[in-house]
Amino acid sequence: MLESTIANNVLHIRWQTKAETNTSHFELQCSIDGQHFEPIETISAKGFSKKNNSYSTTVTFNNLNNNPLYYRLKSVFVNGKEVFTSILVADMASTTQESINNQR
C-alpha cells in the first residue's frame, strides 16, 4: 500500500515490502482521470530479500488546474508478472490524499 504526504507542492510517496522474491522493479504511474495511467518513474527493487525493505520517491506538482491526480505502483517480477497497488488520489487544492481500491 502506498503512503503519502504533501508539502510545498511535493508529493512524498512511500511503500514497504515484507520480503522480495524475484522482484525486478517498481513503476510509479500517474493518471489525470484515474483510468488511463502512464509511467513516470522506474525504481529498482532489492530483488531477493527476506527482510522488510522501504522505498520512497517524490513527485513535484506542476498541475496548474489543481485537479486531483491519481497514482499507483506496479510491481514487476522477473517472470513478467505484474501486481498493482490501490490507487492513491492526490489533491493539491486541498493538500489531501486518499487511497481507493484498484479496479484492476
Buried (B, 14 or more C-beta within 10 A) or exposed (E): EBEBEBEEEEBBBBBEBEEBEEBBBBBBBBBBEBEEBEEEBEBEBEEEBEEEBEBEBEBEBEBEEEEBBBBBBBBBBEEEEEEBBBBBBBBBEEEEBEBEEEEE
